[in-house]
Amino acid sequence: MIARALWKESVITAQAFDTACLLRAFGTLIGNTDMHSGNLSCLSEGHRPYELAPVCDMTPMAFAPTAGGRIGRLN
């Protein structure tokens, strides 16, 4: 996980690392099959370590309708 490497190098805070882990678990539980490193952003006060920005793009894509109208794992 990218967050672990960032935390070990003191790029992000321990709280940011913990939050990233919780977000990963939550995303897995709700069926967010589109999680990638671009979903995490950091906030800077001009120095390291950084905090995480508010979460974005946390949607249950496993249940998104297909072009044919089928809804993920529900049909």
N, C-alpha and C positions, 0 to 999 in steps of 0.2 A: 504494500500500500504506500502510495506516494507520501501521505501525511506522516507516516512513521519516519521516513528518511528526512523529511523537512524538520520534524521535531528533534531528531537526533543531531542534526546540524545546527540547532537553535535558530532556525528560520521562522518557525511558528512556536507559540506558547504551548505549554502542557495542556491548558484548557482548550486551545484550538485543536490539538491532537485528539483529546477526549471527545470533543464535539464532532470532529470528522468521523471518528469511529462510531459514534451514536447515529450519525446521519447515514453511514453505510449500512448499519444494521436496520434502521428504520426503512430505508429505501428497499432493502431486500425483502423485508416483511410486507410492504405494500405492493410489491411487484414492479418496482422501478427497474426495468431491464435496460435502461438507457443511461446508467451512471457512468461517468467518465471524469477524467481530471479537470476538464473544462467547467465542471459544475461547482468547483470550489474556487472561491476568490478570497483574497486577503485584504485587510484594512491596515494602513500604515500611518503611524504618527511621525514618520520620518526616520525610524530606526527599527532594528530587529529586537526581539522577535515580534512577528506579526500576529494579529488576531484574525479570525475568520469573519468574512462579510456575511450578511444574512443569506440564508440558503435560497437557491433558485432552481427551477427545473426539477422539482421533486414530485413527479407524477407517476401513477401506476401504469406504465406503458404496456405491461403484460395484458392489460384489459382494453387497450385502445382498439377501436374498430379498424378492420382492414378495408382496403379499397372495395372489396366485395360485400361489406356490411357485417361480416362476422366480428364478434367481439372477443378478441383474444382467447382465453381459455374457457370462456363461458359457453360457447357454442360447440 
